[in-house]
């Protein structure tokens, strides 16, 4: 009988304790915001209307692309000693 009377008192005791616990409030951080150094070298590039070429045929129409491809090809041949 004594256990039954304790069980009947428990819910009200829990409610009393919960009322005594202060409610947590979120507060704004006062920390000074610093950018992440991991992204320090990231540069935003403006889209100035330059179209990215998608095929080899398109690239061969531009002198700059042909020169870059030849240079890259020669560099690869030298690195592979072929």
DRENNUDREN-156363 format. One record per residue: residue in three letters; x, y, z of N, C-alpha, C in turn; chain. Coordinates in nm, 3 decimals, padded with zeros to 5 digits. Layout:
REM DRENNUDREN-156363
<rec><res>ALA</res><n_px>X</n_px><n_py>Y</n_py><n_pz>Z</n_pz><ca_px>X</ca_px><ca_py>Y</ca_py><ca_pz>Z</ca_pz><c_px>X</c_px><c_py>Y</c_py><c_pz>Z</c_pz><chain>A</chain></rec>
...
This chain:
REM DRENNUDREN-156363
<rec><res>UNK</res><n_px>00.080</n_px><n_py>-00.119</n_py><n_pz>00.000</n_pz><ca_px>00.000</ca_px><ca_py>00.000</ca_py><ca_pz>00.000</ca_pz><c_px>00.086</c_px><c_py>00.127</c_py><c_pz>00.000</c_pz><chain>A</chain></rec>
<rec><res>UNK</res><n_px>00.195</n_px><n_py>00.116</n_py><n_pz>00.061</n_pz><ca_px>00.283</ca_px><ca_py>00.233</ca_py><ca_pz>00.067</ca_pz><c_px>00.337</c_px><c_py>00.267</c_py><c_pz>-00.072</c_pz><chain>A</chain></rec>
<rec><res>UNK</res><n_px>00.368</n_px><n_py>00.166</n_py><n_pz>-00.156</n_pz><ca_px>00.418</ca_px><ca_py>00.188</ca_py><ca_pz>-00.292</ca_pz><c_px>00.311</c_px><c_py>00.253</c_py><c_pz>-00.378</c_pz><chain>A</chain></rec>
<rec><res>UNK</res><n_px>00.189</n_px><n_py>00.211</n_py><n_pz>-00.365</n_pz><ca_px>00.080</ca_px><ca_py>00.269</ca_py><ca_pz>-00.443</ca_pz><c_px>00.065</c_px><c_py>00.417</c_py><c_pz>-00.410</c_pz><chain>A</chain></rec>
<rec><res>UNK</res><n_px>00.080</n_px><n_py>00.455</n_py><n_pz>-00.287</n_pz><ca_px>00.065</ca_px><ca_py>00.596</ca_py><ca_pz>-00.252</ca_pz><c_px>00.181</c_px><c_py>00.678</c_py><c_pz>-00.309</c_pz><chain>A</chain></rec>
<rec><res>UNK</res><n_px>00.302</n_px><n_py>00.619</n_py><n_pz>-00.322</n_pz><ca_px>00.415</ca_px><ca_py>00.690</ca_py><ca_pz>-00.383</ca_pz><c_px>00.391</c_px><c_py>00.712</c_py><c_pz>-00.532</c_pz><chain>A</chain></rec>
<rec><res>UNK</res><n_px>00.338</n_px><n_py>00.610</n_py><n_pz>-00.599</n_pz><ca_px>00.311</ca_px><ca_py>00.622</ca_py><ca_pz>-00.741</ca_pz><c_px>00.206</c_px><c_py>00.728</c_py><c_pz>-00.769</c_pz><chain>A</chain></rec>
<rec><res>UNK</res><n_px>00.113</n_px><n_py>00.742</n_py><n_pz>-00.680</n_pz><ca_px>00.010</ca_px><ca_py>00.845</ca_py><ca_pz>-00.699</ca_pz><c_px>00.068</c_px><c_py>00.984</c_py><c_pz>-00.681</c_pz><chain>A</chain></rec>
<rec><res>UNK</res><n_px>00.171</n_px><n_py>00.998</n_py><n_pz>-00.599</n_pz><ca_px>00.230</ca_px><ca_py>01.128</ca_py><ca_pz>-00.574</ca_pz><c_px>00.332</c_px><c_py>01.168</c_py><c_pz>-00.682</c_pz><chain>A</chain></rec>
<rec><res>UNK</res><n_px>00.390</n_px><n_py>01.073</n_py><n_pz>-00.751</n_pz><ca_px>00.496</ca_px><ca_py>01.101</ca_py><ca_pz>-00.848</ca_pz><c_px>00.457</c_px><c_py>01.203</c_py><c_pz>-00.956</c_pz><chain>A</chain></rec>
<rec><res>UNK</res><n_px>00.347</n_px><n_py>01.186</n_py><n_pz>-01.026</n_pz><ca_px>00.317</ca_px><ca_py>01.283</ca_py><ca_pz>-01.133</ca_pz><c_px>00.313</c_px><c_py>01.427</c_py><c_pz>-01.084</c_pz><chain>A</chain></rec>
<rec><res>UNK</res><n_px>00.256</n_px><n_py>01.451</n_py><n_pz>-00.971</n_pz><ca_px>00.249</ca_px><ca_py>01.588</ca_py><ca_pz>-00.922</ca_pz><c_px>00.387</c_px><c_py>01.637</c_py><c_pz>-00.881</c_pz><chain>A</chain></rec>
<rec><res>UNK</res><n_px>00.472</n_px><n_py>01.548</n_py><n_pz>-00.829</n_pz><ca_px>00.607</ca_px><ca_py>01.589</ca_py><ca_pz>-00.793</ca_pz><c_px>00.687</c_px><c_py>01.626</c_py><c_pz>-00.917</c_pz><chain>A</chain></rec>
<rec><res>UNK</res><n_px>00.672</n_px><n_py>01.549</n_py><n_pz>-01.022</n_pz><ca_px>00.742</ca_px><ca_py>01.578</ca_py><ca_pz>-01.147</ca_pz><c_px>00.696</c_px><c_py>01.712</c_py><c_pz>-01.201</c_pz><chain>A</chain></rec>
<rec><res>UNK</res><n_px>00.568</n_px><n_py>01.738</n_py><n_pz>-01.199</n_pz><ca_px>00.516</ca_px><ca_py>01.866</ca_py><ca_pz>-01.247</ca_pz><c_px>00.570</c_px><c_py>01.981</c_py><c_pz>-01.164</c_pz><chain>A</chain></rec>
<rec><res>UNK</res><n_px>00.581</n_px><n_py>01.961</n_py><n_pz>-01.032</n_pz><ca_px>00.635</ca_px><ca_py>02.067</ca_py><ca_pz>-00.946</ca_pz><c_px>00.781</c_px><c_py>02.095</c_py><c_pz>-00.980</c_pz><chain>A</chain></rec>
<rec><res>UNK</res><n_px>00.857</n_px><n_py>01.989</n_py><n_pz>-01.003</n_pz><ca_px>00.998</ca_px><ca_py>02.007</ca_py><ca_pz>-01.036</ca_pz><c_px>01.012</c_px><c_py>02.076</c_py><c_pz>-01.172</c_pz><chain>A</chain></rec>
<rec><res>UNK</res><n_px>00.930</n_px><n_py>02.037</n_py><n_pz>-01.268</n_pz><ca_px>00.937</ca_px><ca_py>02.098</ca_py><ca_pz>-01.401</ca_pz><c_px>00.903</c_px><c_py>02.245</c_py><c_pz>-01.397</c_pz><chain>A</chain></rec>
<rec><res>UNK</res><n_px>00.816</n_px><n_py>02.284</n_py><n_pz>-01.310</n_pz><ca_px>00.781</ca_px><ca_py>02.426</ca_py><ca_pz>-01.297</ca_pz><c_px>00.897</c_px><c_py>02.505</c_py><c_pz>-01.239</c_pz><chain>A</chain></rec>
<rec><res>UNK</res><n_px>00.980</n_px><n_py>02.440</n_py><n_pz>-01.157</n_pz><ca_px>01.091</ca_px><ca_py>02.508</ca_py><ca_pz>-01.095</ca_pz><c_px>01.210</c_px><c_py>02.523</c_py><c_pz>-01.189</c_pz><chain>A</chain></rec>
<rec><res>UNK</res><n_px>01.219</n_px><n_py>02.439</n_py><n_pz>-01.293</n_pz><ca_px>01.331</ca_px><ca_py>02.446</ca_py><ca_pz>-01.387</ca_pz><c_px>01.313</c_px><c_py>02.571</c_py><c_pz>-01.473</c_pz><chain>A</chain></rec>
<rec><res>UNK</res><n_px>01.416</n_px><n_py>02.656</n_py><n_pz>-01.477</n_pz><ca_px>01.402</ca_px><ca_py>02.778</ca_py><ca_pz>-01.558</ca_pz><c_px>01.395</c_px><c_py>02.742</c_py><c_pz>-01.707</c_pz><chain>A</chain></rec>
<rec><res>UNK</res><n_px>01.314</n_px><n_py>02.815</n_py><n_pz>-01.779</n_pz><ca_px>01.301</ca_px><ca_py>02.792</ca_py><ca_pz>-01.923</ca_pz><c_px>01.423</c_px><c_py>02.848</c_py><c_pz>-01.994</c_pz><chain>A</chain></rec>
<rec><res>UNK</res><n_px>01.482</n_px><n_py>02.768</n_py><n_pz>-02.081</n_pz><ca_px>01.600</ca_px><ca_py>02.811</ca_py><ca_pz>-02.155</ca_pz><c_px>01.558</c_px><c_py>02.903</c_py><c_pz>-02.268</c_pz><chain>A</chain></rec>
<rec><res>UNK</res><n_px>01.633</n_px><n_py>03.010</n_py><n_pz>-02.284</n_pz><ca_px>01.605</ca_px><ca_py>03.104</ca_py><ca_pz>-02.392</ca_pz><c_px>01.726</c_px><c_py>03.107</c_py><c_pz>-02.484</c_pz><chain>A</chain></rec>
<rec><res>UNK</res><n_px>01.700</n_px><n_py>03.110</n_py><n_pz>-02.612</n_pz><ca_px>01.809</ca_px><ca_py>03.121</ca_py><ca_pz>-02.708</ca_pz><c_px>01.856</c_px><c_py>03.264</c_py><c_pz>-02.710</c_pz><chain>A</chain></rec>
<rec><res>UNK</res><n_px>01.987</n_px><n_py>03.278</n_py><n_pz>-02.715</n_pz><ca_px>02.039</ca_px><ca_py>03.413</ca_py><ca_pz>-02.722</ca_pz><c_px>02.132</c_px><c_py>03.425</c_py><c_pz>-02.841</c_pz><chain>A</chain></rec>
<rec><res>UNK</res><n_px>02.144</n_px><n_py>03.541</n_py><n_pz>-02.896</n_pz><ca_px>02.227</ca_px><ca_py>03.564</ca_py><ca_pz>-03.013</ca_pz><c_px>02.373</c_px><c_py>03.565</c_py><c_pz>-02.970</c_pz><chain>A</chain></rec>
<rec><res>UNK</res><n_px>02.456</n_px><n_py>03.501</n_py><n_pz>-03.049</n_pz><ca_px>02.598</ca_px><ca_py>03.496</ca_py><ca_pz>-03.020</ca_pz><c_px>02.659</c_px><c_py>03.636</c_py><c_pz>-03.034</c_pz><chain>A</chain></rec>
<rec><res>UNK</res><n_px>02.747</n_px><n_py>03.669</n_py><n_pz>-02.943</n_pz><ca_px>02.816</ca_px><ca_py>03.799</ca_py><ca_pz>-02.949</ca_pz><c_px>02.955</c_px><c_py>03.783</c_py><c_pz>-03.013</c_pz><chain>A</chain></rec>
<rec><res>UNK</res><n_px>02.982</n_px><n_py>03.664</n_py><n_pz>-03.064</n_pz><ca_px>03.110</ca_px><ca_py>03.634</ca_py><ca_pz>-03.125</ca_pz><c_px>03.126</c_px><c_py>03.709</c_py><c_pz>-03.256</c_pz><chain>A</chain></rec>
<rec><res>UNK</res><n_px>03.247</n_px><n_py>03.754</n_py><n_pz>-03.284</n_pz><ca_px>03.275</ca_px><ca_py>03.822</ca_py><ca_pz>-03.411</ca_pz><c_px>03.288</c_px><c_py>03.716</c_py><c_pz>-03.520</c_pz><chain>A</chain></rec>
<rec><res>UNK</res><n_px>03.214</n_px><n_py>03.734</n_py><n_pz>-03.628</n_pz><ca_px>03.213</ca_px><ca_py>03.636</ca_py><ca_pz>-03.737</ca_pz><c_px>03.339</c_px><c_py>03.652</c_py><c_pz>-03.819</c_pz><chain>A</chain></rec>
<rec><res>UNK</res><n_px>03.408</n_px><n_py>03.540</n_py><n_pz>-03.843</n_pz><ca_px>03.528</ca_px><ca_py>03.538</ca_py><ca_pz>-03.926</ca_pz><c_px>03.506</c_px><c_py>03.436</c_py><c_pz>-04.037</c_pz><chain>A</chain></rec>
<rec><res>UNK</res><n_px>03.550</n_px><n_py>03.466</n_py><n_pz>-04.159</n_pz><ca_px>03.535</ca_px><ca_py>03.370</ca_py><ca_pz>-04.266</ca_pz><c_px>03.622</c_px><c_py>03.247</c_py><c_pz>-04.241</c_pz><chain>A</chain></rec>
<rec><res>UNK</res><n_px>03.579</n_px><n_py>03.135</n_py><n_pz>-04.289</n_pz><ca_px>03.653</ca_px><ca_py>03.010</ca_py><ca_pz>-04.273</ca_pz><c_px>03.778</c_px><c_py>03.016</c_py><c_pz>-04.358</c_pz><chain>A</chain></rec>
<rec><res>UNK</res><n_px>03.898</n_px><n_py>02.998</n_py><n_pz>-04.297</n_pz><ca_px>04.022</ca_px><ca_py>03.007</ca_py><ca_pz>-04.376</ca_pz><c_px>04.032</c_px><c_py>02.898</c_py><c_pz>-04.482</c_pz><chain>A</chain></rec>
<rec><res>UNK</res><n_px>03.955</n_px><n_py>02.792</n_py><n_pz>-04.467</n_pz><ca_px>03.955</ca_px><ca_py>02.684</ca_py><ca_pz>-04.566</ca_pz><c_px>03.913</c_px><c_py>02.737</c_py><c_pz>-04.704</c_pz><chain>A</chain></rec>
<rec><res>UNK</res><n_px>03.828</n_px><n_py>02.839</n_py><n_pz>-04.703</n_pz><ca_px>03.776</ca_px><ca_py>02.894</ca_py><ca_pz>-04.828</ca_pz><c_px>03.838</c_px><c_py>03.029</c_py><c_pz>-04.862</c_pz><chain>A</chain></rec>
<rec><res>UNK</res><n_px>03.955</n_px><n_py>03.060</n_py><n_pz>-04.805</n_pz><ca_px>04.017</ca_px><ca_py>03.190</ca_py><ca_pz>-04.824</ca_pz><c_px>04.061</c_px><c_py>03.213</c_py><c_pz>-04.969</c_pz><chain>A</chain></rec>
<rec><res>UNK</res><n_px>04.097</n_px><n_py>03.107</n_py><n_pz>-05.039</n_pz><ca_px>04.146</ca_px><ca_py>03.122</ca_py><ca_pz>-05.176</ca_pz><c_px>04.038</c_px><c_py>03.109</c_py><c_pz>-05.281</c_pz><chain>A</chain></rec>
<rec><res>UNK</res><n_px>03.914</n_px><n_py>03.102</n_py><n_pz>-05.240</n_pz><ca_px>03.804</ca_px><ca_py>03.090</ca_py><ca_pz>-05.334</ca_pz><c_px>03.777</c_px><c_py>03.227</c_py><c_pz>-05.396</c_pz><chain>A</chain></rec>
<rec><res>UNK</res><n_px>03.763</n_px><n_py>03.228</n_py><n_pz>-05.524</n_pz><ca_px>03.735</ca_px><ca_py>03.352</ca_py><ca_pz>-05.596</ca_pz><c_px>03.605</c_px><c_py>03.336</c_py><c_pz>-05.672</c_pz><chain>A</chain></rec>
<rec><res>UNK</res><n_px>03.521</n_px><n_py>03.436</n_py><n_pz>-05.662</n_pz><ca_px>03.397</ca_px><ca_py>03.435</ca_py><ca_pz>-05.738</ca_pz><c_px>03.426</c_px><c_py>03.493</c_py><c_pz>-05.876</c_pz><chain>A</chain></rec>
<rec><res>UNK</res><n_px>03.383</n_px><n_py>03.424</n_py><n_pz>-05.977</n_pz><ca_px>03.408</ca_px><ca_py>03.467</ca_py><ca_pz>-06.113</ca_pz><c_px>03.277</c_px><c_py>03.513</c_py><c_pz>-06.175</c_pz><chain>A</chain></rec>
<rec><res>UNK</res><n_px>03.282</n_px><n_py>03.631</n_py><n_pz>-06.231</n_pz><ca_px>03.161</ca_px><ca_py>03.684</ca_py><ca_pz>-06.295</ca_pz><c_px>03.141</c_px><c_py>03.615</c_py><c_pz>-06.430</c_pz><chain>A</chain></rec>
<rec><res>UNK</res><n_px>03.017</n_px><n_py>03.592</n_py><n_pz>-06.464</n_pz><ca_px>02.984</ca_px><ca_py>03.536</ca_py><ca_pz>-06.594</ca_pz><c_px>02.981</c_px><c_py>03.651</c_py><c_pz>-06.693</c_pz><chain>A</chain></rec>
<rec><res>UNK</res><n_px>03.083</n_px><n_py>03.657</n_py><n_pz>-06.777</n_pz><ca_px>03.091</ca_px><ca_py>03.767</ca_py><ca_pz>-06.873</ca_pz><c_px>03.046</c_px><c_py>03.725</c_py><c_pz>-07.013</c_pz><chain>A</chain></rec>
<rec><res>UNK</res><n_px>02.964</n_px><n_py>03.622</n_py><n_pz>-07.016</n_pz><ca_px>02.909</ca_px><ca_py>03.578</ca_py><ca_pz>-07.144</ca_pz><c_px>02.995</c_px><c_py>03.480</c_py><c_pz>-07.219</c_pz><chain>A</chain></rec>
<rec><res>UNK</res><n_px>03.109</n_px><n_py>03.438</n_py><n_pz>-07.162</n_pz><ca_px>03.194</ca_px><ca_py>03.341</ca_py><ca_pz>-07.228</ca_pz><c_px>03.130</c_px><c_py>03.204</c_py><c_pz>-07.218</c_pz><chain>A</chain></rec>
<rec><res>UNK</res><n_px>03.115</n_px><n_py>03.140</n_py><n_pz>-07.333</n_pz><ca_px>03.050</ca_px><ca_py>03.008</ca_py><ca_pz>-07.336</ca_pz><c_px>03.155</c_px><c_py>02.899</c_py><c_pz>-07.322</c_pz><chain>A</chain></rec>
<rec><res>UNK</res><n_px>03.129</n_px><n_py>02.805</n_py><n_pz>-07.233</n_pz><ca_px>03.218</ca_px><ca_py>02.690</ca_py><ca_pz>-07.218</ca_pz><c_px>03.195</c_px><c_py>02.597</c_py><c_pz>-07.337</c_pz><chain>A</chain></rec>
<rec><res>UNK</res><n_px>03.304</n_px><n_py>02.561</n_py><n_pz>-07.401</n_pz><ca_px>03.294</ca_px><ca_py>02.474</ca_py><ca_pz>-07.518</ca_pz><c_px>03.266</c_px><c_py>02.332</c_py><c_pz>-07.473</c_pz><chain>A</chain></rec>
<rec><res>UNK</res><n_px>03.182</n_px><n_py>02.262</n_py><n_pz>-07.549</n_pz><ca_px>03.143</ca_px><ca_py>02.128</ca_py><ca_pz>-07.508</ca_pz><c_px>03.195</c_px><c_py>02.018</c_py><c_pz>-07.601</c_pz><chain>A</chain></rec>
<rec><res>UNK</res><n_px>03.243</n_px><n_py>02.055</n_py><n_pz>-07.720</n_pz><ca_px>03.292</ca_px><ca_py>01.951</ca_py><ca_pz>-07.811</ca_pz><c_px>03.430</c_px><c_py>01.990</c_py><c_pz>-07.866</c_pz><chain>A</chain></rec>
<rec><res>UNK</res><n_px>03.500</n_px><n_py>01.891</n_py><n_pz>-07.915</n_pz><ca_px>03.630</ca_px><ca_py>01.913</ca_py><ca_pz>-07.977</ca_pz><c_px>03.617</c_px><c_py>02.000</c_py><c_pz>-08.102</c_pz><chain>A</chain></rec>
<rec><res>UNK</res><n_px>03.512</n_px><n_py>01.978</n_py><n_pz>-08.178</n_pz><ca_px>03.491</ca_px><ca_py>02.055</ca_py><ca_pz>-08.301</ca_pz><c_px>03.476</c_px><c_py>02.205</c_py><c_pz>-08.271</c_pz><chain>A</chain></rec>
<rec><res>UNK</res><n_px>03.406</n_px><n_py>02.237</n_py><n_pz>-08.164</n_pz><ca_px>03.392</ca_px><ca_py>02.377</ca_py><ca_pz>-08.125</ca_pz><c_px>03.527</c_px><c_py>02.435</c_py><c_pz>-08.085</c_pz><chain>A</chain></rec>
<rec><res>UNK</res><n_px>03.606</n_px><n_py>02.357</n_py><n_pz>-08.010</n_pz><ca_px>03.735</ca_px><ca_py>02.405</ca_py><ca_pz>-07.961</ca_pz><c_px>03.833</c_px><c_py>02.430</c_py><c_pz>-08.075</c_pz><chain>A</chain></rec>
<rec><res>UNK</res><n_px>03.828</n_px><n_py>02.349</n_py><n_pz>-08.179</n_pz><ca_px>03.922</ca_px><ca_py>02.365</ca_py><ca_pz>-08.290</ca_pz><c_px>03.895</c_px><c_py>02.490</c_py><c_pz>-08.373</c_pz><chain>A</chain></rec>
<rec><res>UNK</res><n_px>03.785</n_px><n_py>02.555</n_py><n_pz>-08.350</n_pz><ca_px>03.753</ca_px><ca_py>02.679</ca_py><ca_pz>-08.422</ca_pz><c_px>03.819</c_px><c_py>02.801</c_py><c_pz>-08.360</c_pz><chain>A</chain></rec>
<rec><res>UNK</res><n_px>03.880</n_px><n_py>02.785</n_py><n_pz>-08.242</n_pz><ca_px>03.941</ca_px><ca_py>02.898</ca_py><ca_pz>-08.174</ca_pz><c_px>04.092</c_px><c_py>02.875</c_py><c_pz>-08.160</c_pz><chain>A</chain></rec>
<rec><res>UNK</res><n_px>04.170</n_px><n_py>02.972</n_py><n_pz>-08.207</n_pz><ca_px>04.315</ca_px><ca_py>02.962</ca_py><ca_pz>-08.207</ca_pz><c_px>04.370</c_px><c_py>02.938</c_py><c_pz>-08.065</c_pz><chain>A</chain></rec>
<rec><res>UNK</res><n_px>04.315</n_px><n_py>03.007</n_py><n_pz>-07.967</n_pz><ca_px>04.363</ca_px><ca_py>02.996</ca_py><ca_pz>-07.829</ca_pz><c_px>04.345</c_px><c_py>02.853</c_py><c_pz>-07.774</c_pz><chain>A</chain></rec>
<rec><res>UNK</res><n_px>04.232</n_px><n_py>02.793</n_py><n_pz>-07.807</n_pz><ca_px>04.206</ca_px><ca_py>02.657</ca_py><ca_pz>-07.760</ca_pz><c_px>04.299</c_px><c_py>02.557</c_py><c_pz>-07.828</c_pz><chain>A</chain></rec>
<rec><res>UNK</res><n_px>04.325</n_px><n_py>02.575</n_py><n_pz>-07.957</n_pz><ca_px>04.414</ca_px><ca_py>02.484</ca_py><ca_pz>-08.030</ca_pz><c_px>04.554</c_px><c_py>02.492</c_py><c_pz>-07.970</c_pz><chain>A</chain></rec>
<rec><res>UNK</res><n_px>04.602</n_px><n_py>02.614</n_py><n_pz>-07.944</n_pz><ca_px>04.735</ca_px><ca_py>02.632</ca_py><ca_pz>-07.884</ca_pz><c_px>04.741</c_px><c_py>02.567</c_py><c_pz>-07.746</c_pz><chain>A</chain></rec>
<rec><res>UNK</res><n_px>04.638</n_px><n_py>02.583</n_py><n_pz>-07.667</n_pz><ca_px>04.635</ca_px><ca_py>02.523</ca_py><ca_pz>-07.533</ca_pz><c_px>04.634</c_px><c_py>02.371</c_py><c_pz>-07.541</c_pz><chain>A</chain></rec>
<rec><res>UNK</res><n_px>04.560</n_px><n_py>02.316</n_py><n_pz>-07.635</n_pz><ca_px>04.554</ca_px><ca_py>02.170</ca_py><ca_pz>-07.650</ca_pz><c_px>04.689</c_px><c_py>02.114</c_py><c_pz>-07.694</c_pz><chain>A</chain></rec>
<rec><res>UNK</res><n_px>04.757</n_px><n_py>02.182</n_py><n_pz>-07.788</n_pz><ca_px>04.889</ca_px><ca_py>02.138</ca_py><ca_pz>-07.836</ca_pz><c_px>04.989</c_px><c_py>02.144</c_py><c_pz>-07.720</c_pz><chain>A</chain></rec>
<rec><res>UNK</res><n_px>04.986</n_px><n_py>02.253</n_py><n_pz>-07.646</n_pz><ca_px>05.078</ca_px><ca_py>02.268</ca_py><ca_pz>-07.532</ca_pz><c_px>05.054</c_px><c_py>02.158</c_py><c_pz>-07.428</c_pz><chain>A</chain></rec>
<rec><res>UNK</res><n_px>04.929</n_px><n_py>02.130</n_py><n_pz>-07.397</n_pz><ca_px>04.896</ca_px><ca_py>02.025</ca_py><ca_pz>-07.301</ca_pz><c_px>04.940</c_px><c_py>01.888</c_py><c_pz>-07.352</c_pz><chain>A</chain></rec>
<rec><res>UNK</res><n_px>04.920</n_px><n_py>01.865</n_py><n_pz>-07.481</n_pz><ca_px>04.958</ca_px><ca_py>01.737</ca_py><ca_pz>-07.541</ca_pz><c_px>05.111</c_px><c_py>01.719</c_py><c_pz>-07.536</c_pz><chain>A</chain></rec>
<rec><res>UNK</res><n_px>05.186</n_px><n_py>01.823</n_py><n_pz>-07.572</n_pz><ca_px>05.333</ca_px><ca_py>01.815</ca_py><ca_pz>-07.570</ca_pz><c_px>05.383</c_px><c_py>01.796</c_py><c_pz>-07.427</c_pz><chain>A</chain></rec>
<rec><res>UNK</res><n_px>05.320</n_px><n_py>01.863</n_py><n_pz>-07.332</n_pz><ca_px>05.361</ca_px><ca_py>01.848</ca_py><ca_pz>-07.192</ca_pz><c_px>05.340</c_px><c_py>01.704</c_py><c_pz>-07.145</c_pz><chain>A</chain></rec>
<rec><res>UNK</res><n_px>05.228</n_px><n_py>01.645</n_py><n_pz>-07.184</n_pz><ca_px>05.200</ca_px><ca_py>01.506</ca_py><ca_pz>-07.146</ca_pz><c_px>05.301</c_px><c_py>01.411</c_py><c_pz>-07.209</c_pz><chain>A</chain></rec>
<rec><res>UNK</res><n_px>05.339</n_px><n_py>01.436</n_py><n_pz>-07.335</n_pz><ca_px>05.438</ca_px><ca_py>01.351</ca_py><ca_pz>-07.402</ca_pz><c_px>05.573</c_px><c_py>01.358</c_py><c_pz>-07.331</c_pz><chain>A</chain></rec>
<rec><res>UNK</res><n_px>05.613</n_px><n_py>01.480</n_py><n_pz>-07.289</n_pz><ca_px>05.740</ca_px><ca_py>01.495</ca_py><ca_pz>-07.219</ca_pz><c_px>05.736</c_px><c_py>01.426</c_py><c_pz>-07.082</c_pz><chain>A</chain></rec>
<rec><res>UNK</res><n_px>05.625</n_px><n_py>01.441</n_py><n_pz>-07.011</n_pz><ca_px>05.614</ca_px><ca_py>01.379</ca_py><ca_pz>-06.878</ca_pz><c_px>05.618</c_px><c_py>01.227</c_py><c_pz>-06.888</c_pz><chain>A</chain></rec>
<rec><res>UNK</res><n_px>05.558</n_px><n_py>01.172</n_py><n_pz>-06.992</n_pz><ca_px>05.555</ca_px><ca_py>01.027</ca_py><ca_pz>-07.011</ca_pz><c_px>05.679</c_px><c_py>00.974</c_py><c_pz>-07.082</c_pz><chain>A</chain></rec>
<rec><res>UNK</res><n_px>05.769</n_px><n_py>01.068</n_py><n_pz>-07.122</n_pz><ca_px>05.891</ca_px><ca_py>01.035</ca_py><ca_pz>-07.196</ca_pz><c_px>05.861</c_px><c_py>00.948</c_py><c_pz>-07.319</c_pz><chain>A</chain></rec>
<rec><res>UNK</res><n_px>05.763</n_px><n_py>00.994</n_py><n_pz>-07.396</n_pz><ca_px>05.727</ca_px><ca_py>00.921</ca_py><ca_pz>-07.518</ca_pz><c_px>05.759</c_px><c_py>01.004</c_py><c_pz>-07.640</c_pz><chain>A</chain></rec>
